[in-house]
Amino acid sequence: MDLDLDLPATSDLRKRARRRMPHFAFEYLDSATGAELQAKRNREALDQILFMPQILSGKPAPQLATKFLDQEFDRPFGIAPLGMSGLIWPGAESLLASHAHSARIPYCLSTVATRLPEEIGPKAGDMGWFQLYCPADPDIRRDMLHRARNAGFTKLILTVDVPDDSRRERQRRARLTLPPKITPRVVYEIATHPAWALGTARIGAPRIVLPESYVDSRAARSSIEHAGHLIRGTPDWDTLRALRNEWPGHLIVKGVMCPDAAQRLQAEGVDAIWVSNHSGRQFEAGPASITALPAIRAALGPDMPLILDSGIETGLDVLRARALGADFVMLGRAWHYAVAALGPKGPAHLHHILTEDMRLNMAQLGCDSCEQLPQRLWPQTQNR
């Protein structure tokens, strides 16, 4: 297979991933909530951001290395946290963390991953970030932070846009439970996807291992409730202050869409703000994250570090986010399409796709750096 000819875009990786994954696993990865209007809004809003191409700019030499939160990264994009990665593809957390370390981009491990921080931290090296769904019990919270720090994770991401569950109707229609219950339907889906099945047989059934280490595995729970639910709290501003005191590294808050909230977070001393609508998985009736970004940037000024995710699929999308005020851009689904489509070769191929798309589009714009992108925005885009 010639990957550059057979699978030249993220959309091609998605199609191949769908064929190689059980239906319930694909629905978990690919779905949003409700009628998925916010997920569609993310895509539509990104497509409305246009640039003015330049001519006679000489030979382009785009520089893609980026400094963010006192650390050098080879690209201005990274791997967002996605819970239960090992359900999507066996060993996904290890594959993605190892790629991040070798490619010098960040990898974010979810609290509800299928692998422990102690296993994944060494694979990610100094590229490892830890995402926290904050437990209700302060002792559990402090122990999680201690374990993440000892495993080598340097940055803490507090996710704040999950005050409760969302319906995610596609997942329910797929009869997804966590962990998956063995029913005739599930057995058929697994048996008809042998690569996924053999990989899972080698590694073991996907489980949410970090939360499970703090709860009684025999506790009764509903078919859609897992250990993460049992320990999860509802963080407030006091929780944020406690985390600021307890975590010695950089603290990032993820799931911010409101300029007023962003200003308050800035005043509380967080190190970076992550603009995100959870890729449409939590709430349907909100704006696209890229739509919210300019107002948040204006409220915070030019120096506050900003990350953006939700709906990002291409290198051109990364440029759009950078042009509108993001310092760094994260993708979640795309990396998992890549792993499911190609296994160990997937992350490097997606990295290549994103890099080439950025480089070639920057050449069209006559830009040698992402800092020049705001000057290339189409005037109607600037005045939206």
C-alpha positions in Angstrom: 0.0 0.0 0.0 1.2 3.5 -0.9 -0.2 5.4 2.0 0.2 8.8 0.4 -1.8 7.7 -2.6 -4.3 5.3 -1.0 -5.0 7.3 2.2 -4.1 10.9 1.5 -6.5 12.6 3.9 -8.0 12.2 7.4 -11.3 11.3 5.8 -9.6 8.3 4.1 -8.3 7.1 7.5 -11.8 7.4 8.9 -13.3 5.2 6.2 -10.6 2.6 6.6 -10.9 2.7 10.4 -14.6 2.2 10.2 -14.1 -1.0 8.2 -11.6 -2.4 10.7 -13.4 -1.6 14.0 -16.5 -3.2 15.6 -19.5 -1.0 15.2 -19.8 -0.2 18.9 -16.2 1.0 19.0 -16.6 3.2 15.9 -19.8 4.7 17.3 -18.0 5.5 20.5 -15.3 7.4 18.6 -17.3 9.0 15.9 -20.5 10.2 17.6 -21.5 13.4 19.2 -24.7 14.1 21.1 -28.3 14.8 20.1 -28.7 15.3 16.4 -25.0 16.1 16.3 -25.6 19.7 15.2 -22.8 21.1 17.2 -20.3 18.7 15.6 -21.6 19.9 12.2 -21.4 23.5 13.4 -17.7 23.0 14.2 -17.0 21.8 10.6 -19.1 24.5 9.0 -17.5 27.3 11.0 -14.0 26.2 10.2 -14.9 26.1 6.5 -16.1 29.7 6.6 -12.6 30.9 7.6 -10.9 32.0 4.4 -7.5 33.4 3.5 -6.1 35.6 0.7 -3.5 33.7 -1.3 -0.3 35.6 -2.1 1.8 35.6 -5.3 5.5 36.2 -6.1 6.5 35.5 -2.6 9.7 33.6 -3.5 10.5 30.1 -2.3 8.5 29.3 0.8 10.3 28.0 3.9 7.5 27.4 6.5 8.7 27.0 10.0 6.4 24.7 12.0 8.3 24.3 15.3 6.5 26.0 18.2 7.3 27.1 21.7 4.4 26.7 24.1 4.4 26.9 27.9 8.2 27.0 28.0 8.6 23.9 25.9 9.7 23.3 22.3 7.5 21.3 20.1 8.2 20.2 16.5 4.6 21.1 15.4 1.9 23.4 16.7 -0.5 20.5 17.1 -0.8 17.5 19.4 -2.9 14.6 20.6 -5.9 15.5 22.7 -7.2 13.2 25.5 -9.8 10.7 24.5 -11.2 8.3 27.0 -11.2 4.6 26.5 -8.7 4.8 23.6 -8.0 1.1 24.0 -11.6 0.3 23.1 -11.2 2.1 19.8 -8.0 0.2 19.0 -6.0 -2.2 21.2 -2.9 -0.5 22.6 -3.9 2.9 21.2 -2.6 4.8 24.2 0.9 3.2 23.9 1.1 3.8 20.2 0.1 7.4 20.4 2.3 8.2 23.4 5.3 6.6 21.7 4.7 8.5 18.5 4.3 11.8 20.5 7.7 11.2 22.1 9.5 10.5 18.9 7.7 13.3 16.9 8.1 15.9 19.7 4.4 16.7 20.1 2.3 16.5 23.2 0.2 13.5 24.1 -2.6 13.8 26.6 -3.6 10.8 28.7 -7.2 10.7 29.9 -8.2 9.9 33.4 -10.5 7.2 31.8 -7.8 5.7 29.6 -7.4 1.9 29.4 -3.8 2.1 30.5 -2.3 3.5 33.8 -0.2 6.6 34.0 2.7 4.5 35.2 2.7 2.6 31.9 2.1 5.4 29.5 4.2 8.2 31.2 7.6 6.6 30.3 6.5 6.1 26.7 5.4 9.8 26.3 8.5 11.1 28.1 8.6 14.8 28.4 5.7 15.1 25.9 3.2 13.6 28.4 0.3 15.7 29.7 -2.3 14.3 32.1 -6.0 15.1 31.7 -8.1 15.1 34.9 -11.8 14.4 35.5 -11.6 15.6 39.0 -12.6 13.0 41.7 -15.0 14.0 44.4 -12.7 12.6 47.1 -9.7 15.0 47.7 -7.5 12.1 48.8 -8.1 10.3 45.5 -7.5 13.5 43.6 -4.2 14.1 45.4 -3.1 10.4 44.8 -3.9 10.7 41.1 -1.9 13.8 40.8 1.0 12.2 42.7 0.9 9.1 40.4 0.7 11.3 37.2 3.6 13.4 38.4 5.8 10.4 39.3 5.0 8.9 35.9 6.6 11.9 34.2 3.6 13.9 33.2 4.5 17.6 33.2 1.2 19.4 32.5 -2.2 18.9 34.1 -5.4 19.5 32.1 -8.5 20.0 34.2 -11.6 19.3 32.0 -14.5 21.5 33.1 -17.2 21.0 30.5 -18.6 17.6 31.8 -20.8 18.6 34.8 -22.9 15.6 34.0 -23.3 13.0 31.2 -24.7 13.6 27.8 -27.1 11.3 25.9 -24.9 10.4 22.9 -27.7 8.6 21.3 -25.6 6.9 18.6 -23.7 5.1 21.3 -26.9 4.0 23.0 -28.3 2.7 19.7 -25.0 0.7 19.3 -25.7 -0.9 22.7 -22.4 0.3 23.9 -21.6 -0.4 27.6 -18.3 0.3 29.4 -16.7 -2.2 29.5 -18.6 -3.9 26.6 -21.0 -6.6 27.7 -20.6 -9.9 25.8 -23.8 -10.4 23.9 -24.5 -12.2 20.7 -24.4 -8.9 18.8 -21.1 -7.9 20.4 -19.6 -11.3 19.7 -20.6 -11.0 16.0 -19.1 -7.5 15.7 -15.8 -8.7 17.3 -15.6 -11.9 15.2 -16.1 -9.9 12.0 -13.2 -7.6 12.8 -10.3 -10.0 13.4 -7.5 -7.4 13.7 -9.3 -5.6 16.5 -10.2 -9.0 18.1 -6.7 -10.4 18.0 -5.2 -7.3 19.4 -7.7 -7.1 22.2 -7.1 -10.8 23.0 -3.3 -10.1 23.3 -3.7 -7.0 25.5 -6.9 -7.8 27.4 -10.4 -6.4 27.4 -10.5 -2.6 27.6 -11.2 -1.3 31.2 -11.0 2.1 32.8 -8.1 1.1 35.0 -7.1 4.2 36.9 -10.6 4.9 38.3 -11.1 1.2 38.9 -8.1 1.2 41.2 -10.1 3.4 43.6 -13.4 1.6 43.7 -14.9 -1.8 44.6 -15.0 -3.7 41.3 -18.0 -5.6 42.6 -20.1 -2.5 43.1 -23.4 -2.6 41.3 -23.8 -0.1 38.5 -26.0 0.5 35.4 -25.0 -0.6 31.9 -23.7 2.8 30.9 -22.0 3.6 34.3 -18.4 2.9 34.8 -15.8 3.4 37.6 -15.1 6.9 36.3 -18.7 7.9 37.1 -18.4 6.5 40.6 -15.5 8.7 41.7 -16.2 11.7 39.5 -16.9 15.0 41.3 -18.2 18.4 40.1 -15.3 20.8 40.4 -15.8 24.4 41.3 -13.6 27.4 41.8 -12.4 26.1 45.1 -11.4 22.9 43.4 -9.4 24.9 40.9 -7.5 26.7 43.6 -6.8 23.4 45.4 -5.3 22.0 42.1 -3.3 25.1 41.6 -1.7 24.5 45.0 -1.3 20.7 44.6 0.1 20.5 41.1 3.6 21.9 40.7 3.7 22.0 36.9 1.6 23.9 34.3 -2.1 23.9 34.9 -4.4 24.0 31.8 -8.2 24.3 32.0 -10.1 22.6 29.1 -13.6 23.2 27.9 -13.8 27.0 28.0 -16.2 28.8 25.7 -17.0 32.0 27.6 -14.8 35.1 27.6 -15.9 36.1 31.2 -15.0 32.6 32.5 -11.7 32.8 30.6 -10.8 36.1 32.3 -11.6 34.7 35.7 -9.4 31.7 35.0 -6.6 34.0 34.0 -7.0 35.9 37.2 -6.9 32.6 39.2 -3.4 31.9 37.8 -4.0 29.1 35.3 -1.2 28.7 32.8 -3.2 28.1 29.7 -6.8 28.0 28.6 -8.2 25.3 26.2 -11.1 26.5 24.1 -13.2 23.5 23.4 -16.8 22.3 23.1 -15.8 18.6 23.6 -16.2 18.1 19.8 -20.0 18.3 20.2 -20.1 15.3 22.5 -21.5 17.1 25.6 -23.9 19.8 24.5 -25.6 20.4 21.2 -26.9 24.0 21.4 -23.6 25.8 21.7 -21.4 27.6 19.2 -18.4 26.1 17.4 -15.2 26.4 19.4 -13.6 28.3 16.5 -16.4 30.8 16.7 -15.8 31.4 20.4 -12.0 31.7 20.0 -11.6 35.3 18.8 -13.7 36.8 21.6 -11.7 34.8 24.2 -8.5 35.9 22.7 -9.7 39.6 22.7 -10.7 39.2 26.4 -7.4 37.8 27.5 -5.0 39.8 25.5 -2.2 38.6 23.2 0.0 36.9 25.8 -2.3 34.3 27.5 -1.5 30.8 26.0 -4.6 29.4 24.2 -5.3 25.9 22.9 -8.1 25.0 20.6 -9.8 21.8 19.6 -13.1 20.5 18.3 -13.7 19.7 14.7 -10.0 20.0 13.6 -9.4 17.5 10.7 -6.7 19.0 8.5 -3.5 21.0 8.5 -5.5 23.8 7.0 -7.8 23.7 10.0 -4.7 24.1 12.2 -3.7 27.2 10.3 -7.3 28.6 10.6 -7.1 28.2 14.4 -3.7 29.8 14.6 -4.9 32.7 12.5 -7.8 33.4 14.8 -5.7 33.4 18.0 -4.9 29.9 19.1 -1.2 29.2 20.1 -1.6 25.5 19.9 -4.2 23.1 18.3 -5.2 19.6 19.4 -6.9 16.7 17.6 -8.5 13.7 19.1 -10.6 11.7 16.8 -8.2 12.0 13.8 -5.3 10.3 15.7 -7.6 7.4 16.6 -8.9 7.1 13.1 -5.2 6.8 12.1 -4.4 4.1 14.7 -7.5 2.1 13.8 -6.8 2.4 10.1 -3.1 1.5 10.1 -2.1 0.3 13.6 1.5 1.3 14.5 2.0 3.1 11.2 -1.1 5.3 11.6 0.2 8.1 13.9 3.2 8.8 11.7 1.1 8.9 8.6 -1.4 11.3 10.1 1.5 13.5 11.3 2.7 13.5 7.7 -0.7 14.4 6.3 -1.1 17.3 8.7 2.5 18.6 8.2 2.3 18.6 4.4 -1.1 20.2 4.4 0.2 23.0 6.7 3.4 23.4 4.6 1.7 23.5 1.2 -1.1 25.9 2.3 1.5 28.2 4.0 3.3 28.3 0.6 0.1 29.4 -1.1 -0.2 32.2 1.5 3.4 33.2 1.3 3.9 32.6 5.0 7.1 31.4 6.6 5.6 31.3 10.1 2.2 30.9 11.8 2.5 34.4 13.2 2.0 35.8 9.7 -1.4 34.0 9.2 -3.7 36.7 10.7 -2.4 39.1 8.0 -3.6 36.6 5.3 -7.2 36.3 6.5 -9.8 37.2 3.9 -11.2 40.6 4.9 -14.7 39.2 5.3 -13.4 36.6 7.7 -11.6 39.3 9.8 -14.8 41.3 10.0 -17.1 38.4 11.0 
